[in-house]
Amino acid sequence: MADPVNKDTGESKPRKMKYRKAKASWNPAMQAIPVSGIRRLVNMAATMKDVIHLSIGQPDLPTPKHIIDAYVDALNAGQTGYTMDAGLPELLVALRDYYGKRYNRKLTRDNILVTSGATEAMYLAISATSAPGRQFIVTDPSFLLYAPLIRMTGGEVKFIPTRAENDHQLDPDEVIRAMGSRTFALILNNPNNPTGAVYPRSTVETILEECAYRGIQVYADEVYDHMLFDDDDFASVLNCSMDLDNIMCISSFSKTYSMAGLRVGWVISSQAAIKSLRRYHMFTTSVANTPAQFAGVAALNGDQQCVKDMVDIYRERRDKIVDLIDQTPYLTGYKPGGAFYAFPNLPPHVDGSDVALRMLKETGVCAVPGDAFGESCTNALRFSFSTPCERLDEAFDRIIPWMAKQQF
């Protein structure tokens, strides 16, 4: 269309156009994703100097050399293309043999799907099954990934509170009483993030037996399954269940071998479930990082002394932070049995989010408020002890006198 003509001069003048501002048409399900309580504090800490982080759940110990070498060797050998969608065949075999030996359970490669970290594995499991009318039982507090994923696809979350005075142990009778006609699945995170609780065999077996009887799915997040400080007999769902028909066991290399950034995890389940998840996986990340999968083979097939050495270091740190929390006014702690978190309580009426924010601003120590992990723990703080003992001492040298000045 031609520009309009000025009647006085006879010359054309450019048209003035008004454009509407386009807005992103987000799926309403995005409303189910909260702003991360962890990220909020960490972003603020990034603008400050001399911050001691007791916040992020990431191993600080170096990745063992033989794993790094395997990663580099894979790159040098040109292993930068896609693997099979289920995962690198060598890794599937290594996982099959490793878990088969550890838990005395016969597995095949078809029972395993390799994913981009345990996060993708849990995403696939939950988002492929959550739907309106389906209820998921989740502990409170729990890792912040579960509830939003359930709600995004219309599922309902039913929280089961755990309590500091009981070391955040899960009461199997309370779990069973919470089960109803709409209960579709249960999320079992063991050892637990954020509490560090390790559930004993009696608890896991009782819950799994009831779930099998009722036809309830169990999604077991076991990424901290090697970080056990007081008992080596870990009650995995793989050695506490009769079969895998209602079980999805999820784990990764991230914590055990200090490979968080290499992003390799997996799901172990029935062959039918894995077949369905493979189709979904192909339309999400397609395959996990190829050289990292070769590194995973080296991790599983190599000497496991590196894992024992790392666990010994975390155990020393656990003992240190338990002692430091006991010395801190207004904090009531307990002894976590696994992972690398302590989750002490403040007095019942105190807002942990407010305390964490002021503590960061006034002491330079970054911890995570309890409300990032649930609705019944707003007076709690999560401290990650994935940092050297000297750094823990330095952090609490700031925290203890600061807490003593508070008037809660």
N, C-alpha and C positions, 0 to 999 in steps of 0.2 A: 504494500500500500504506500502511495506517495505521501511525502510530508505535506502538511497544509501550507497554503501560500499566504503571505502577508499582503493584505489588501492595499496598503499604502505604498509599499516598495515593489510589490510584484515578485519579491524573492521568497523562496521557500524557507521555512524555519523548522528546526528539528522538533519532533514530537516529544513531549515529556511523558515518560512512562512510569507508572507506579507498580512495583512488584510486591506481592505479599511475601512476608517472611515464612519460609517453610519450616515446619516443626517435625521433628522425628516422630514417626508413628510407632511408638514402642508398644510391644505386646503388654497388655494389662498385667500379665503374670510377672513382669519385671518388678511390680510393686511388692512382691514377696521377698525381694532381695534387700536386706537392710544394709545400711552403711556399716562396714566392719568396725567394731570397737577396737580391734587391734590396729587396723590401718589408720584410724583417726589419731591415735596416740603416736604412732610411729611417724606419721606425716608431720605432726607438730614437732617431734623430737628432731626431725631432719633439719629444722630451721634453727636449732640451738647448738651451742658448743658444749663440749665436755659432758656428753650424755652417756650414762651407763645403761645398756640395754639388758633388761631381764624380761624381754617381751616376746621376741620372735621365736617360734618353735622350729629352730633349724640347727642341726649339728654344727659345732664350731671346730671339731677335730678334723684333721686333714683326711681326705680320701686315701685309702691304702695304695701304695705305689704300684702294686701289680695290677690293680684295677685301672689306674690312670694309664699305665703302659698298654693295657689291652685296648683302651679307647684310642690312644694315639696310633697303635699298630693297625687298628681297623681303618682309621682315616688314611694312613699311608698306603694301605692295601686297596684303597679305592672303594671301601664299603660305605658308600654315601647314597645308595639308592634305596628303594622301598624293600621291605621284607615282605613275607607272607602276611596277610591281614591278621592272622591269629598271633603272629610273632615270629621271631627268628627261630627256625627249627632247633638249632643247638640250644637256645635258651629254654624252649619248651621242654626239651629232654632234661636239661639241668634242673629245672623247676620240678618236673615230675619225679626225678630221682631224689632230689633234696627233700621234698615234702614227704615222699613215700617212705624214706628212711627215717626222717625225724618223727613222724607221727604213725608209722606202721600202717599206712593206708595205701592201698593199691590205686594208683592213678594212671591215666593215659594222657597223651598230649592233647586229646580232645576235651579234657576236663579243664583246660587252661586257656585264658585269653590274656595276652600281654597288652598293656595300655600305657598311655602317657601319664605315668604316675598313678598313685592310688586315688587321686582326686578324680581323674577321668573314670576309673573303675567304679567308684561310688556314684558318680554322675550317671553312668550308663545303667547301673543296677536300679537306682531310685527312679530316674526319669522315664525308664522303660516300663515301670510297673505302677508308679503312683497315679491315681486317678480319682475323680470325685466318688465319694462313698467309701474309699479305702482309708483305713486308719493305721497309722504307724506309731508304735510305741518307741519313745526316745528318752534316754536318761536326761535329767536336768540337774547339773550342768552337762553339756555335751559339746563336741566339736561343732563349730558354727556352720558347717557345710550342710548338715543333714536337713534341718527343718525348712530352710528356704527351698531346697530342691524338692522336698515333698509337697510344699504348698504351691510351687510354681505350676505343677501339673494337676492341681485340684485336690490333692490328698490332704488328710487331716492329721495333725500331730497331737499325740497324747503323751504328756511328759510324766515321767516317774522321778520325783525328786530323790537325790541322794544327799546325805548329810555329813558334815565335817565331824560331828561327834561319833559317827560310826565309820570314820575313815573313808567316807564316800563309797562304802561297799553297797552293792546292789542286793536288795532283799528279794529273793526269788518268789516268795509268797506274795509280796506286794505287786510284783510284775504279773503274776498269774491272776490276781484279783482284778487287775486292770484290763485283762483280755475280755473281749466281748464279741458279739456277732459280726461287727464291722472291722475287727482287728485283722489287718492283712499281713503286716510285717512288723518285725522288731529290729532295731538297730543296736548292735552290741559292739561297743568300742572297748577293747580289752588288749593291753593296758589302756587306761582311759586318759584322754586329753579333754579337759584341763586338770583333772584331779590327781593323775598318777596312780589311781587305784588299780589293783590287779585282782580280778575276780577268781576265787578258788574253783577247783574242779566241781565241787558239790553244787555251787551256784550255777555254773554253766550247764552241767548235765541236767539239773532240774528244769531249767528254762528250756533247753533244747528238747527234752522229752515232752514237755507240755506243748511246745510249738509243733512238734511232729504229730502229736495226737490231734491237735486242732487244725492242722494244715496251714499254720502260720509261717510265712517266710522269715528267715533270719539272715540279715546282712551283717557280717562280722568284719569290722575294721580292726585289723591286727597289725598295723604298721609298726607298733612298738613291741612286737612279740619277742624280741631278743633283749630288750632293755628291762631286765628283771634283776632286782637287787637283793632279794631275800629268799627266793625259791626258784630253782631251775625247772621245776615241773610245771610248764605252762599249759593251761587248759584251753587249747585251741579248739574251735568248733570241728576241726578236721579229725581230732581224736576223741571227741566227746559225742559225736553223732553217729547214728547207725548207717546212714547213707547221705547223699548230697542232694536229694530231690528237692528239699526246701532250704538249702544252704548256699550262700555265696560268701566265700572267704576272700577278703581283699587285703592286699599288702603291697609293699614296694621295697626298693633298695634304699630309699631316701634316708631313713634314720639308722638302720642297721649298719650300713657301710658308708655313711656320710656322703651320699650321692644325691642330695636333694635336687640340685640343679640339672641332673642328667635325665630326670623325668621318665623313669621306667617303673611301672607297677603291674599288677595282674589281678585277675579274678580266677578263683578255683570254684567250680560248681559242677552240676550234672552236665553231661554232654549235650542234652537238649537245651539247657539254659545258655551254655556257651555258644551253641549254634545260632541262637537268636541274638545274643549280644554281639556276635561277630558282624552280623548284618548292620546293626546300629553303629558299631565302632567304625565301620567303613565309611559312614557318612558324618563322622565327627572328626577324629584326628587321622583316620585311615590306618596309620601304623605309628608305633612308637619310634623314637630316635634310634636309628640303625647302629651307629658306632657305640651308643650307650648300651644297647642290647648285648653287643659283644663284651663290653665291660661287665655286664651282669653275669655272663657266663663265667668270666674269670673270678668274679666275686663268689659265686656259688661253688666253683670247682677248686678254688684256692684254699690255702691254709686259713682256718677260722680263728687263729690266735688273735688276729687283728680285732675281731669282734669282742673277744673276751677282754682284751686290753682296754678297748673303749668303754665297755661296761664297767670295768673296775674304776676308771676315771670318773664316770658319771655317778657311781655309787659313793665315791669320796665326796663329790660335790653335793649329792643328796644329803649325806650326813652333815655336811657343813651348813647347808641352808636350813635344815631342820633346827640345828642349834641356834643359828642366827635369828630365826623367826621366834623361837622360844624366848630370846632376849629382848624382843621388840614389844614395847607397850602397845596394847590394844589389838595385837594380832594373836589369834588362836589357831595353832597349826596341828599337824598330825604327821605321820611318817609315810610318804608315798612309796609304794612298792615297785613302781616302774615308770617308764617314760622319763622325761626330764622336766617335770613341773611340780611346783608346790602351789597349793590353793588355799591359803589360810583365810579365816574369817576375821572381819572387823566386828565390833559390837553390832547387834541386830538392827539398830535404828540408823546406822551410818551408811551413807551412799558411797559405795566403792568407786563409782565413776568420778564423783567429785574429788575423792581422796587421790585417785590415780592422777587426775589432771593437776591438782595442786602440788602433789609430790613431784611430778615431772617439772613443773615450773619452778619450784622452790628448792629442789635438791638435785635435779638433773638425773634422776633415776626413773627409767621408763618401765612400768609394769602394766598389765592389762586388767581392766575392771571386770568383775564377775558377770555383769549384765551382758557382756559380749557372748556369753556361753549359755544363758538361760534366764528364766524368770524367777527362780527361787534362790538365786545366789547373788543378789544385787549388793550384798555387803561383803563380798569376797574380792580378793586380788589374786591374779595368777602371776607367779614368778617362774620364769624359765631359768634353770640352772645349767643351760648349755653355754657356760662361760667359765673361765678358770676360777679356782677357789680364791685367788688373790683379788680378782675382780668382784667376787661376791662379798668379800670382806670390805672392800672399798665402798661398794654400794650400801651395805648396811651401816657402815660408819657414818653415812649421810642420813639413812632412813631412821635409825634408832633415836638419835637426839631430836630429829624433826617430829617423829611420832610422839615423843615424850612431851612436846610442847602443845600438842593438840588438846582440845577440850571437847571431847565427844560426849 
